[in-house]
Structure formats: structure tokens, C-alpha cells
Amino acid sequence: MKVCIDPGHGMSNRQMGRYDPGATHVENGFEFQEAAIALRYGLALKDVLREQQVEVFMTRDDATDHAPVGSRAGMAKAAGCTVFVSLHLNDFDDDSANGLEVCFRDSDDRLLAQKLQDALVKVTKMRDRKIKQRTDLAVLKFSGTAVLIELGFIANDNDRAKLVNAQMRDAVVRTIARVVTAHAEGG
Ligand SMILES: [Zn+2]
């Protein structure tokens, strides 16, 4: 198993040379960015998987790495990855929208999505928005196992407090690592 970790958005995601912050939310003058929070989760997940001797490839390591959304699945394939985990935050006009959801494309990936959904709802105590089949997301066109995790809503105060909490982040990435590894081993 080799895991591709894909922190959503970032440099050249939609347009070459332009930084895509993803969803943003301003609170007391500070702008929270989906791309930055997803990157922190991605790097933390990388560390946990490497500790467990799992091979990892990152679609981007920092805010300057060029990672066009349409080429990320191909980058992972070229790097020899068998599993693709994309990390995002959700956003909605109404700040009361909240909760966590795992998206997948191929029916083969439904079971992993459900396992992640159940385990992550349990650890975060966020609202269970259920797994969602999405055929429109470019990164889920990855030829192996692929899931996209919407970790919570950036504009919702309760979700955001959890999303930026270091202990919560650690618990979340450890949960993702445990579920993905067990699933790959048939557990
Ligand atoms: Zn996103």
C-alpha cells in the first residue's frame, strides 16, 4: 500500500500560478483558510502513516507547490499510490451548517467511506452528514481506492473550534490512518 495524501486547494489548484485558498472564514480579523487547515491535517497524517512504515506521497507539501486539481489523481498514479485520501473543509452560506462527510465515487469505495465516516463521527462528535457518492470530483477519478473527507464546516463556530484544535487534529489523523490501514489489510 502507498497512500496519496491530497490536502485540498493550494497553489495552481484551479489556475496556474494562482493560490486557491478554498473556503475562507474571517473571525475577529483573522482569515481561516481551508487550504491551510487541510495542509496541516495532511502533514500530520503523513507523519502518522510514516511512523507506521506506510509509504506516503503528498500532492502538495506547502503553499507554493503547484498542484492543479485536474492532475492530482494522475500524480498519485505516477507515484505508485494505491489509496488516495483527499482532505477538505466544507462551506455553506448558512453558518449553522455543520458536520462531517466522506465522499467516494466508485461503489468499491463505499465500504471504506462508511468506515471512515463512522470512526470520524465518533472521534469528533460532529454531526453525521452521511457518506456521499460523487461522480463530479476530479480527484476521485483516481484509479485505485479514493475518498474525499469533508472534515467539517469552516464557518461553523463549533466545527471550526475542533478543526483548529491540535489534539483533535491528532485524533482525526490517527483515526484516518488506522481505518485506511485496516481496510487495506482486509480488516
Ligand atoms: Zn475544498
Residues whose N, C-alpha, C, O or C-beta is under 5 A from the ligand:
A	BS01	ZN	G8 G22 H88 L89
